[in-house]
């Protein structure tokens, strides 16, 4: 097992990521607090604390927005001395604590709107989901500040949940998974085995024939979220029905027991959180069977159901997966939260296996499917991340369902925790981000200083200092996109074996410098022939980045360009553009429009083409300038 080094042990100093992390700290966290006030999220807690009823603002799971903000802000406090932010966090913690009932229950929607409906609608009303985000926030706050106030609140709520589900006549699981992985984190700070037991229960009870979700859908008139005369399709339970109106648990990964699941199904964020929780449990209990199931699900997702950006979930109606090779572009959903959830899951698989394929997917997702979800100024966000736009899809400052913005904030604030790992004997470098880390490897104090210009170049320099000149292996991931890798130690070329995607440099370290060069070339890629939406199209990649065409950079409508599959791309790094990006340009083909004057149709053999320069920018940076069409997948030369 490869334990991740905590983000508090890592000092970030990266030309690409550090400005974004600083924007998150200085701009996004503050902006999102204001949105919590304006949306009524914090006011819901005040009303609940004051014993109010009836009036409630926002979605029924609005509490979770505040919890994710608390988690992100606590991560910032773990690495920054920010008295103003600490005071604000303490105020929100006190507000949350004041809203908790005497029996430990805490959910402002049910307290204010349906106090008699508690625990009647597990599949859609998100009580357990909100509890999970409360627990994660509490653990983060405890680790950052050493305080127990929010942790006591979370433990009180979990005690209440334990009592509810201890009833032998009441089996059920979270409709929206999240609590499972949170309970493992709670175990890690308390050593209370019962939290692992509760997480295991929620995993094991899911997907059985007589499950609670089916009962709730079949008795929707007796559960929370429905009023008199309301049809099932009019409420949230409608997503649990198939096209014939019959119950279908796949939306919440409840179509089969976990061990029998063979494909990623249903709501994509729910799926990612479930898989992350299962991976956590398998690590803590040293079980291998769940990891075999997870690996099969990973292959199904990455080989049949994932966008080239690392985004997942094409369907808007249920925010999730559909069928193999359904990867439509303009109406792709690819929710930002789903990309974040994928990072969470893959990090856990990486920790358990040490296999670089998981780190490769984390990298692809971070630079593309995740990063596109946040505007350069840190105040606008994508909920959906299509791979094609007619020019009418833009980031927004907030959403009625505002799950994505604070989710992005907590990932930015903890990004340092995804870079390095330690299996007790060796030190792993998973992601190449400029940073410094001090740790111990096999009892030896080690300092590692990494410098890189990724994603723009593949050059990486690592300074290694070991206090006692001890031997250990430095394991350096070879990115899947690298067309060739060279490595030097103290200026001398080294041949090193690659194991599970990592270069293994095993030597006695004292004060040494490792120079890596990962060859970056521009690649045009095609999708599997079964992906109908991409037939005849190509996408352009360079290093970890997926590129796109935006109308603002190109003279012709984007559908007219035909890209060469072996063209010579010019790479021009522009510090004055989009915060500093490498722009790609190549000679493409476009229709000769001079032949079409006065005609709508012509014989195909009488039409011609001409050369035109096409310009591409990184996908993560699109929609930060003049509004206009965008495409990732563009027509390519015939093979």
Secondary structure as the mmCIF struct_conf table of DSSP 4:
data_model
#
loop_
_struct_conf.conf_type_id
_struct_conf.id
_struct_conf.beg_label_comp_id
_struct_conf.beg_label_asym_id
_struct_conf.beg_label_seq_id
_struct_conf.end_label_comp_id
_struct_conf.end_label_asym_id
_struct_conf.end_label_seq_id
STRN STRN1 UNK A 3 UNK A 4
HELX_LH_PP_P HELX_LH_PP_P1 UNK A 5 UNK A 6
HELX_RH_3T_P HELX_RH_3T_P1 UNK A 7 UNK A 9
STRN STRN2 UNK A 10 UNK A 12
TURN_TY1_P TURN_TY1_P1 UNK A 15 UNK A 16
HELX_RH_AL_P HELX_RH_AL_P1 UNK A 17 UNK A 23
HELX_RH_PI_P HELX_RH_PI_P1 UNK A 24 UNK A 28
HELX_RH_AL_P HELX_RH_AL_P2 UNK A 29 UNK A 38
TURN_TY1_P TURN_TY1_P2 UNK A 39 UNK A 40
HELX_RH_AL_P HELX_RH_AL_P3 UNK A 41 UNK A 49
TURN_TY1_P TURN_TY1_P3 UNK A 50 UNK A 51
BEND BEND1 UNK A 54 UNK A 54
BEND BEND2 UNK A 58 UNK A 58
TURN_TY1_P TURN_TY1_P4 UNK A 60 UNK A 62
HELX_RH_AL_P HELX_RH_AL_P4 UNK A 63 UNK A 79
HELX_RH_AL_P HELX_RH_AL_P5 UNK A 83 UNK A 98
TURN_TY1_P TURN_TY1_P5 UNK A 99 UNK A 99
TURN_TY1_P TURN_TY1_P6 UNK A 102 UNK A 103
BEND BEND3 UNK A 104 UNK A 104
HELX_RH_AL_P HELX_RH_AL_P6 UNK A 108 UNK A 112
TURN_TY1_P TURN_TY1_P7 UNK A 113 UNK A 113
HELX_RH_3T_P HELX_RH_3T_P2 UNK A 115 UNK A 117
TURN_TY1_P TURN_TY1_P8 UNK A 118 UNK A 119
BEND BEND4 UNK A 120 UNK A 120
TURN_TY1_P TURN_TY1_P9 UNK A 122 UNK A 124
BEND BEND5 UNK A 125 UNK A 125
HELX_RH_AL_P HELX_RH_AL_P7 UNK A 127 UNK A 145
HELX_RH_AL_P HELX_RH_AL_P8 UNK A 149 UNK A 165
TURN_TY1_P TURN_TY1_P10 UNK A 166 UNK A 166
BEND BEND6 UNK A 167 UNK A 167
TURN_TY1_P TURN_TY1_P11 UNK A 168 UNK A 169
BEND BEND7 UNK A 175 UNK A 176
HELX_RH_AL_P HELX_RH_AL_P9 UNK A 179 UNK A 190
HELX_RH_AL_P HELX_RH_AL_P10 UNK A 193 UNK A 204
TURN_TY1_P TURN_TY1_P12 UNK A 205 UNK A 207
TURN_TY1_P TURN_TY1_P13 UNK A 209 UNK A 210
HELX_RH_AL_P HELX_RH_AL_P11 UNK A 212 UNK A 218
TURN_TY1_P TURN_TY1_P14 UNK A 219 UNK A 219
HELX_RH_3T_P HELX_RH_3T_P3 UNK A 220 UNK A 222
BEND BEND8 UNK A 223 UNK A 223
TURN_TY1_P TURN_TY1_P15 UNK A 224 UNK A 225
TURN_TY1_P TURN_TY1_P16 UNK A 228 UNK A 229
HELX_RH_3T_P HELX_RH_3T_P4 UNK A 232 UNK A 234
BEND BEND9 UNK A 235 UNK A 235
HELX_RH_3T_P HELX_RH_3T_P5 UNK A 236 UNK A 240
STRN STRN3 UNK A 241 UNK A 241
TURN_TY1_P TURN_TY1_P17 UNK A 243 UNK A 244
BEND BEND10 UNK A 245 UNK A 245
STRN STRN4 UNK A 247 UNK A 247
HELX_RH_3T_P HELX_RH_3T_P6 UNK A 249 UNK A 252
TURN_TY1_P TURN_TY1_P18 UNK A 253 UNK A 253
BEND BEND11 UNK A 255 UNK A 256
HELX_RH_3T_P HELX_RH_3T_P7 UNK A 258 UNK A 260
BEND BEND12 UNK A 263 UNK A 263
BEND BEND13 UNK A 266 UNK A 266
STRN STRN5 UNK A 267 UNK A 267
HELX_RH_AL_P HELX_RH_AL_P12 UNK A 268 UNK A 284
TURN_TY1_P TURN_TY1_P19 UNK A 285 UNK A 286
BEND BEND14 UNK A 288 UNK A 288
HELX_RH_AL_P HELX_RH_AL_P13 UNK A 289 UNK A 304
BEND BEND15 UNK A 305 UNK A 305
STRN STRN6 UNK A 306 UNK A 306
TURN_TY1_P TURN_TY1_P20 UNK A 308 UNK A 309
BEND BEND16 UNK A 310 UNK A 310
STRN STRN7 UNK A 312 UNK A 312
STRN STRN8 UNK A 315 UNK A 315
TURN_TY1_P TURN_TY1_P21 UNK A 316 UNK A 319
STRN STRN9 UNK A 320 UNK A 320
BEND BEND17 UNK A 323 UNK A 323
TURN_TY1_P TURN_TY1_P22 UNK A 324 UNK A 325
BEND BEND18 UNK A 329 UNK A 329
TURN_TY1_P TURN_TY1_P23 UNK A 330 UNK A 331
HELX_RH_AL_P HELX_RH_AL_P14 UNK A 336 UNK A 353
HELX_RH_AL_P HELX_RH_AL_P15 UNK A 356 UNK A 364
HELX_RH_PI_P HELX_RH_PI_P2 UNK A 365 UNK A 370
HELX_RH_3T_P HELX_RH_3T_P8 UNK A 371 UNK A 373
STRN STRN10 UNK A 374 UNK A 374
TURN_TY1_P TURN_TY1_P24 UNK A 376 UNK A 377
BEND BEND19 UNK A 378 UNK A 379
STRN STRN11 UNK A 381 UNK A 381
BEND BEND20 UNK A 383 UNK A 384
BEND BEND21 UNK A 387 UNK A 387
STRN STRN12 UNK A 388 UNK A 389
BEND BEND22 UNK A 390 UNK A 391
STRN STRN13 UNK A 396 UNK A 396
BEND BEND23 UNK A 397 UNK A 397
BEND BEND24 UNK A 400 UNK A 401
HELX_RH_AL_P HELX_RH_AL_P16 UNK A 403 UNK A 413
TURN_TY1_P TURN_TY1_P25 UNK A 414 UNK A 414
HELX_RH_3T_P HELX_RH_3T_P9 UNK A 415 UNK A 418
BEND BEND25 UNK A 419 UNK A 419
STRN STRN14 UNK A 420 UNK A 422
BEND BEND26 UNK A 424 UNK A 425
STRN STRN15 UNK A 427 UNK A 429
BEND BEND27 UNK A 431 UNK A 431
BEND BEND28 UNK A 434 UNK A 434
STRN STRN16 UNK A 435 UNK A 441
TURN_TY1_P TURN_TY1_P26 UNK A 442 UNK A 443
STRN STRN17 UNK A 444 UNK A 452
TURN_TY1_P TURN_TY1_P27 UNK A 454 UNK A 456
STRN STRN18 UNK A 459 UNK A 466
TURN_TY1_P TURN_TY1_P28 UNK A 467 UNK A 468
STRN STRN19 UNK A 471 UNK A 477
TURN_TY1_P TURN_TY1_P29 UNK A 480 UNK A 481
BEND BEND29 UNK A 483 UNK A 483
STRN STRN20 UNK A 485 UNK A 489
TURN_TY1_P TURN_TY1_P30 UNK A 490 UNK A 491
STRN STRN21 UNK A 492 UNK A 493
STRN STRN22 UNK A 498 UNK A 499
TURN_TY1_P TURN_TY1_P31 UNK A 500 UNK A 501
STRN STRN23 UNK A 502 UNK A 508
BEND BEND30 UNK A 510 UNK A 510
STRN STRN24 UNK A 511 UNK A 518
HELX_LH_PP_P HELX_LH_PP_P2 UNK A 519 UNK A 520
STRN STRN25 UNK A 522 UNK A 525
TURN_TY1_P TURN_TY1_P32 UNK A 529 UNK A 530
HELX_RH_3T_P HELX_RH_3T_P10 UNK A 532 UNK A 534
TURN_TY1_P TURN_TY1_P33 UNK A 535 UNK A 536
STRN STRN26 UNK A 537 UNK A 542
TURN_TY1_P TURN_TY1_P34 UNK A 543 UNK A 544
STRN STRN27 UNK A 545 UNK A 550
HELX_RH_3T_P HELX_RH_3T_P11 UNK A 551 UNK A 553
BEND BEND31 UNK A 555 UNK A 556
HELX_RH_3T_P HELX_RH_3T_P12 UNK A 558 UNK A 560
STRN STRN28 UNK A 562 UNK A 563
BEND BEND32 UNK A 565 UNK A 566
STRN STRN29 UNK A 570 UNK A 574
TURN_TY1_P TURN_TY1_P35 UNK A 575 UNK A 576
BEND BEND33 UNK A 577 UNK A 577
TURN_TY1_P TURN_TY1_P36 UNK A 578 UNK A 579
BEND BEND34 UNK A 580 UNK A 580
STRN STRN30 UNK A 581 UNK A 591
HELX_RH_3T_P HELX_RH_3T_P13 UNK A 593 UNK A 596
TURN_TY1_P TURN_TY1_P37 UNK A 597 UNK A 598
BEND BEND35 UNK A 600 UNK A 600
HELX_RH_3T_P HELX_RH_3T_P14 UNK A 604 UNK A 606
STRN STRN31 UNK A 609 UNK A 618
HELX_RH_3T_P HELX_RH_3T_P15 UNK A 619 UNK A 621
TURN_TY1_P TURN_TY1_P38 UNK A 622 UNK A 623
BEND BEND36 UNK A 624 UNK A 626
STRN STRN32 UNK A 630 UNK A 631
BEND BEND37 UNK A 632 UNK A 633
STRN STRN33 UNK A 634 UNK A 636
#
